[in-house]
C-alpha cells in the first residue's frame, strides 16, 4: 500500500487541488460565528447577513458608501511629533506606530473628507478602528478640528463617526487635552449655524464619549453598537448591581433617550440625505429671509 500512499495519492491531490484559493476567502462573524463569503461581506458594508452584526468599517469605505455616487475629496492632516513623551511599556510607542502604519496603510486613527450627501454639502470625520483601536491622540484631535473648520469654510454639515476605545494612553495628558479641543471645534460649527450629526459606531467608549461624541444636534447609532464611558465590569463593581444584558447598546440608549435613532448601515446614506434636506434647506431659507 506504500506505493499508493507515496505515489498515487500525491498525484491525485495535485490534479484536484489549486493554489489559487485566497486565504481570506471567508470571514467569520464575530457575533454569531457564521462564515461569510468575503465579497458578500464587503458588499454588505462589513455587516453579517445572518445576525446583522456591524463590524468596524474603514473610513474610505464609509466615505464611498455615504457620499453621493461615492465621490469625495479627502482633507489632508498635518503631521505631528509621533512620540513627544518617549513612552514605552512592553514596546516603544514609536515602534507600535510604525508597525500599525505598515499593517493598515493609514497614518492614524481618523480620516476626513468632504462631498455631498443628497445634494447637500457635508464633511465627514470617521475613525479607523484598525489603527490602535481607534484611540484618540493628537492627530485624531487635529482631525476633528480640521473637519469642523472645513465645515465652516464650505458652509457644510459636519458628520462625525467615532469608533474607538477612548483616549490613547501612550500620549498621556496630551491625549486627554483632545477632549476640550474637540468640544471647542464642534462649538464653532454650532455657532456658524451648521448642523453637527454624530453617528456612533461600535464601539464608542472612554474619552471620546466624554467629549464631542455626545454633543451632536442629532445622535444616531448603528445597531448593536456599544456606547459608554466606563466598561460594564467597572460599573457593576462600582454600583454593586447586575446590569441589564443590553446595557450600553445603541438600542438601550435609544430607549433611555441618549440616542435619537438606530440606523442600519445600508439605510444610512438615505437617512442622512433626508435629515440634511430638513436641516440645510431650513438654514438656507432662514438666511434668505
Secondary structure, 3 states (H helix, E strand, C coil): CHHHHHHHHHHHHHHHCCCCCCCCCEEECCCCCCEEEHHHHHHCCCECCCCCCECCCCHHHHHHHHCHHHCEEEECCCCCCCCCCCCECCCEHHHHHHHHHHHHCCCCCEEEEEEEECCEEEEEEEECCCCHHHCECHHHHHHHHHHHHHHHHHCCEEEEECCECCECHHHHHHHHHHHHHHHHHHHHHHHCCCCEEEEECCCECHHHCCCHHHCCCEEEECCCCEECCCCHHHHHHHHCCCCCCCCCEHHHHHHCCCCCEECCHHHHHHHHHHHHHHHHHHHHHHHHC
